[in-house]
Amino acid sequence: MKGLKKMNTTPRSERLHIAIFGKRNAGKSSLINAITNQPIAIVSPTPGTTTDPVYKSMEILPLGPVVLVDTAGIDDVGELGKLRVEKTLEVLNRTDIAILVVSEIDDLNFEKQLIKLFREKKVPSIGVLNKIDLDKDYKEKLSYLQSTLGIKFLPVSCATLKGIEELKNEIARSVPDVGEDLRIVGDLINPGDFVVLVVPIDKAAPKGRLILPQQQTIRDILDSDAIAIVTKEYELKETLENLGKKPAIVVTDSQAFLKVDADTPPDIPMTSFSILFARYKGDLFEFVEGVKKIKNLKPSDTVLIAEACTHHRQSDDIGTVKIPRWIRQIAGFDINFEWVSGYGYKKDLSKYALIVHCGGCMITRREMLYRIELAKSYGVPITNYGIMIAYVHGVLPRALKPFGIEFKY
């Protein structure tokens, strides 16, 4: 049942991320509890109760599947407080809508700094004046906040739930266009098409289930009224011979590129899950340009390998073993490598000659685009696992052809 529940749950990376910001004791945790009508977050009159950002996946009408993010107070103090504030501000890189909670209006400098950051990051924001049940003159405060901070504020009482439904409706109206028209593979196929998915089952494959990109690709195919056919790499040739109809495209795990390329007739388009996600989550053209850096690496260069999740490493792990080996083979000499995984992305990228990033299925498109833009700001080329693997195996021109991109070595 646990596996079934996981398969039926919208992944966090596909949910609307709503982050709650404000000073300590402004009522951020109370607001999350009021929105969900559940005691999700710990509430205490002691300042600084929330330390690290807390993520909670929920289904909330009329919003649907969302992630609510409770953050530490932006006015936290001391060395530890400084670290908490840094963690709070990092949340903005994956935030779709920011809610600024205010309960006192005596000093709004912190709030002004936050709103400036919201605008710089192009994150839609909504203001909340909290604890109106304790203040008869809250309407005057509301007017002052809106004129001083320049964003819309809604009056709310987390204690009585007054204004909570209005806040939910305002959030729904403020939902940004975060790529609703983006498809994984749906725009490359037509209703009734066959799509063959090549899914190797080896020691690295999670027991009893498919990995997230494979699940999401199958769902996108079904949403497109097409037919998904799943096979292993060693059964691909037989599968294609017995279909009776030419598939619209073959999509493979990147590590099976050579076998799949050999067994897929030239007139059938072929690409990989990771390359599909390079386009779906990030910037395919930027990744293609980035891969060209490999042949120009120097012995003194350092390459950063970035993964959006943490997982158990296998003896021949793709990120720590295979990719470094392939890059060294192409370069013809030793290269320095560093690794980063999960949300803990590097802020200073100046020391790196190249970044090789995973498909990014576990993070939002907003965060992936932030990582790409950060690399560009440092002038560091960035590419994607699937594109890099296709490049080293000599099949990148074919793997990019379904997207109308020509590539020459």
C-alpha positions in Angstrom: 0.0 0.0 0.0 2.9 2.4 0.7 4.2 2.0 -2.8 0.8 2.5 -4.3 0.2 5.6 -2.3 3.5 7.0 -3.5 2.7 6.3 -7.1 -0.6 8.2 -6.8 0.8 11.2 -5.0 1.8 14.3 -7.0 5.6 14.7 -6.7 6.8 17.7 -4.6 8.7 19.0 -7.7 5.3 19.3 -9.6 3.5 21.1 -6.8 2.9 24.8 -6.4 5.4 26.0 -3.7 3.9 28.6 -1.3 6.4 30.0 1.2 5.5 32.0 4.3 7.9 34.8 5.2 8.0 37.3 8.0 9.6 38.2 11.4 9.7 35.9 14.4 6.3 35.6 16.1 4.5 37.2 13.2 2.3 34.1 13.0 3.8 32.3 10.1 3.4 28.8 11.6 -0.1 29.7 12.8 -1.0 30.8 9.3 0.0 27.4 7.8 -2.2 25.7 10.5 -5.1 28.0 9.6 -4.7 27.4 5.8 -4.7 23.7 6.2 -7.0 23.6 9.2 -4.6 21.2 10.8 -1.9 21.5 13.5 0.9 21.0 10.9 3.4 23.5 12.3 4.6 23.9 15.8 3.3 27.1 17.3 4.9 28.8 20.4 5.0 32.3 21.8 8.8 31.9 22.1 10.6 33.7 19.3 12.5 31.5 16.8 10.5 28.3 17.2 10.9 27.6 13.5 14.6 27.0 12.6 15.1 25.3 9.3 12.5 25.7 6.5 9.7 23.1 6.9 8.1 21.6 3.8 4.6 20.1 3.9 2.9 18.7 0.9 -0.9 19.2 1.0 -4.1 19.2 -1.1 -5.8 22.5 -0.5 -9.0 23.7 -2.3 -9.2 25.6 -4.6 -5.4 25.4 -5.1 -5.0 21.6 -5.5 -1.6 19.9 -4.7 0.8 22.4 -3.0 3.8 22.5 -0.8 3.6 24.9 2.1 7.0 26.1 3.4 7.3 27.5 6.9 10.5 29.6 7.3 12.5 31.0 10.2 12.0 34.7 11.1 13.8 37.1 8.8 14.9 39.1 11.9 16.6 36.2 13.7 19.8 37.2 15.5 23.2 35.8 16.4 25.4 33.5 14.4 22.9 30.7 14.4 20.2 33.2 13.5 22.2 34.4 10.5 22.4 30.8 9.2 18.7 30.4 9.7 18.0 33.6 7.7 20.3 32.3 4.9 18.2 29.1 4.7 15.1 31.2 4.6 16.3 33.3 1.7 17.4 30.1 -0.2 13.7 29.1 -0.2 13.0 31.9 -2.6 14.8 30.0 -5.4 12.0 27.4 -5.4 9.0 29.6 -4.4 6.1 30.1 -6.7 4.1 32.4 -4.4 5.5 34.3 -1.4 3.2 35.3 1.6 4.5 38.0 3.8 3.1 37.9 7.3 3.0 41.1 9.4 1.5 41.5 12.9 3.3 44.7 14.0 4.0 47.8 11.9 6.5 49.7 14.1 9.6 48.8 12.0 9.1 47.5 8.4 12.8 47.5 7.3 12.9 43.7 7.2 9.7 43.5 5.3 11.0 46.1 2.7 14.1 44.0 2.2 11.9 40.9 1.6 9.7 42.6 -0.9 12.8 43.9 -2.8 14.0 40.3 -3.0 10.5 39.1 -4.1 10.7 41.5 -7.0 14.3 40.7 -7.9 13.4 37.0 -8.0 10.1 37.8 -9.9 8.1 35.9 -7.2 4.5 37.0 -6.9 3.7 38.1 -3.3 0.7 38.6 -1.1 0.7 40.4 2.2 -1.1 39.2 5.3 -1.9 41.4 8.3 -2.3 38.8 11.1 -3.9 38.8 14.6 -6.8 41.2 13.6 -8.9 39.6 16.3 -6.6 41.5 18.8 -6.8 44.9 17.1 -9.9 46.9 16.5 -7.9 49.5 14.4 -6.6 46.9 12.0 -8.1 48.6 8.9 -5.8 51.7 9.5 -2.8 49.4 9.7 -3.9 47.6 6.6 -4.0 50.8 4.6 -0.6 51.9 6.0 1.0 48.6 5.1 -0.3 48.6 1.5 0.8 52.2 0.9 4.2 51.7 2.6 5.2 48.3 1.2 3.4 48.5 -2.2 1.7 45.0 -2.2 -1.8 43.9 -1.5 -2.5 42.9 2.2 -5.4 40.8 3.4 -6.6 41.0 7.0 -6.5 37.6 8.7 -7.0 36.0 12.2 -5.3 32.6 12.5 -7.1 32.2 15.8 -10.7 32.6 14.5 -9.9 31.7 10.8 -11.4 35.0 9.7 -10.1 35.9 6.2 -8.5 32.5 5.6 -10.8 31.6 2.7 -10.3 35.0 1.1 -6.5 34.4 1.4 -6.8 31.0 -0.4 -8.8 32.6 -3.2 -6.2 35.4 -3.5 -3.4 32.8 -3.7 -5.4 30.9 -6.5 -5.7 34.2 -8.4 -2.0 34.9 -8.0 -0.8 31.5 -9.3 2.0 32.4 -11.9 2.4 30.7 -15.2 5.2 28.3 -14.3 5.0 26.3 -17.5 1.5 24.8 -17.6 2.0 24.4 -21.4 5.2 22.5 -21.0 5.1 18.8 -21.8 7.6 16.0 -21.2 6.9 14.2 -24.5 3.3 15.0 -25.3 4.1 17.8 -27.8 6.2 15.3 -29.8 3.5 12.7 -30.3 -0.2 12.5 -31.5 -3.2 10.6 -30.1 -2.9 6.9 -30.9 0.8 6.9 -31.3 3.0 4.2 -29.9 5.8 5.4 -27.6 8.4 2.8 -26.6 10.1 3.4 -23.3 13.4 1.5 -22.6 13.8 0.9 -18.8 16.9 -1.1 -17.8 16.3 -3.2 -14.6 19.7 -3.5 -12.9 21.1 -3.2 -9.3 20.6 0.5 -9.4 16.9 0.3 -10.3 14.6 0.8 -7.2 13.0 -2.5 -6.3 9.3 -2.8 -7.1 8.9 0.6 -8.8 10.0 2.9 -11.6 12.0 6.0 -11.1 10.1 9.4 -11.1 11.0 10.5 -14.7 9.8 7.2 -16.1 6.5 7.5 -14.1 5.9 11.0 -15.2 6.7 10.3 -18.9 4.2 7.4 -18.9 1.6 9.7 -17.4 2.3 12.4 -20.0 1.9 9.8 -22.8 -1.5 8.7 -21.4 -2.6 12.3 -21.0 -1.8 12.7 -24.7 -4.1 9.7 -25.6 -1.1 7.8 -26.9 0.1 4.3 -26.0 3.1 3.6 -23.7 5.0 0.4 -24.3 7.7 -0.4 -21.7 10.5 -2.8 -22.3 14.1 -3.6 -21.2 17.0 -2.8 -23.5 17.7 -6.4 -24.3 14.0 -6.9 -25.5 13.9 -3.7 -27.5 14.7 -5.2 -30.9 12.1 -8.0 -30.5 9.6 -5.4 -29.2 10.0 -3.2 -32.3 9.7 -6.2 -34.6 6.5 -7.4 -33.1 4.7 -4.1 -32.7 3.1 -4.1 -36.2 3.2 -0.3 -36.2 6.2 2.1 -36.2 6.5 4.0 -32.9 6.5 7.7 -32.9 9.6 7.8 -30.7 11.8 5.6 -28.5 12.8 7.0 -25.1 15.6 5.3 -23.3 17.5 5.5 -20.0 20.7 7.4 -20.9 22.9 4.6 -19.7 21.5 2.2 -22.4 22.1 4.7 -25.2 24.5 2.6 -27.2 22.4 -0.6 -27.2 19.2 1.3 -27.9 20.8 3.3 -30.7 22.0 0.1 -32.4 18.7 -1.6 -32.1 16.4 1.3 -33.1 16.1 1.7 -36.9 17.4 5.1 -38.2 13.9 6.2 -39.3 12.5 6.0 -35.7 13.2 9.1 -33.5 15.1 8.3 -30.3 16.1 10.3 -27.2 16.4 9.8 -23.5 14.4 10.5 -20.3 17.1 12.8 -19.1 17.1 14.9 -22.3 13.3 15.1 -22.1 13.7 16.5 -18.6 16.5 18.9 -19.7 13.9 20.6 -21.8 11.0 20.1 -19.3 12.7 21.4 -16.2 15.5 23.6 -17.6 16.9 25.0 -20.8 17.8 22.4 -23.4 19.7 24.9 -25.7 21.9 26.0 -22.8 22.7 22.5 -21.8 23.6 21.6 -25.4 26.0 24.6 -25.6 27.4 23.6 -22.2 28.4 20.1 -23.2 30.8 21.5 -25.8 33.1 22.6 -23.0 34.2 19.0 -22.3 36.6 18.9 -25.2 38.2 22.2 -24.1 38.8 21.2 -20.4 42.4 21.7 -19.0 44.2 19.5 -16.4 43.8 22.3 -13.8 40.0 22.6 -14.3 37.4 21.5 -11.7 34.1 20.1 -12.8 31.0 20.3 -10.5 28.6 17.3 -10.6 25.2 18.3 -9.2 22.3 16.1 -8.2 19.0 17.4 -7.0 18.4 14.5 -4.6 20.4 12.3 -2.3 20.4 8.5 -2.8 22.3 5.4 -2.0 25.5 5.2 -4.1 26.1 2.0 -6.1 29.6 0.7 -6.8 29.4 2.0 -10.4 27.4 5.2 -9.5 26.5 7.4 -12.5 27.4 10.7 -10.8 30.5 9.8 -8.8 32.0 7.1 -11.0 30.8 6.9 -14.6 30.6 10.5 -15.5 34.0 11.4 -14.1 35.5 8.4 -15.9 33.9 9.4 -19.3 35.0 13.0 -18.9 38.6 12.0 -18.1 38.6 9.6 -21.2 37.5 12.5 -23.5 39.9 15.0 -22.0 42.8 12.5 -22.1 44.1 13.5 -18.6 43.0 13.8 -15.0 40.3 16.4 -14.0 39.3 17.6 -10.6 35.8 16.9 -9.6 33.5 18.1 -6.8 30.0 17.0 -6.0 26.8 18.6 -4.5 23.4 17.0 -3.9 20.0 17.9 -2.7 19.0 21.5 -2.0 22.5 22.5 -0.9 23.6 24.1 -4.1 26.8 26.1 -4.4 26.4 29.9 -4.2 29.9 30.6 -5.6 30.6 28.9 -8.9 33.7 30.8 -9.9 36.1 27.9 -9.4 34.3 25.6 -11.9 35.1 25.1 -15.5 31.9 23.1 -16.1 28.7 21.9 -14.3 27.1 18.6 -15.1 23.6 18.5 -13.6 21.2 15.6 -13.2 17.7 15.6 -14.9 16.3 17.6 -12.0 13.2 15.5 -11.5 13.2 16.2 -7.7 13.3 20.0 -7.9 10.9 22.5 -9.4 11.5 24.1 -12.8 11.9 27.5 -11.0 14.9 26.1 -9.0 16.5 24.5 -12.0 16.2 27.7 -14.0 17.8 29.5 -11.0 20.7 27.1 -11.1 21.2 27.7 -14.8 21.0 31.5 -14.4 23.5 31.3 -11.5 25.9 29.4 -13.7 25.5 31.9 -16.6 26.2 34.8 -14.2 29.6 33.2 -13.4 30.2 32.4 -17.1 30.3 28.7 -16.3 28.9 26.3 -18.9 26.3 23.9 -17.6 25.0 20.7 -19.1 22.8 17.7 -18.2 23.5 14.1 -17.5 21.6 12.8 -20.5 23.1 15.2 -22.9 26.6 14.6 -21.6 26.2 10.8 -21.9 24.8 11.0 -25.4 27.8 13.3 -26.3 30.4 10.9 -25.0 28.8 7.9 -26.8 28.5 9.8 -30.1 24.7 9.7 -30.3 23.9 13.3 -29.3 23.0 14.4 -32.9 20.3 11.6 -33.1 19.1 12.2 -29.5 18.5 15.9 -30.3 16.8 15.4 -33.6 13.3 15.0 -32.2 13.6 18.6 -30.9 14.7 20.1 -34.2 18.2 20.7 -32.9 21.2 20.0 -35.1 24.5 19.1 -33.4 27.9 18.5 -34.9 31.0 17.3 -33.1 
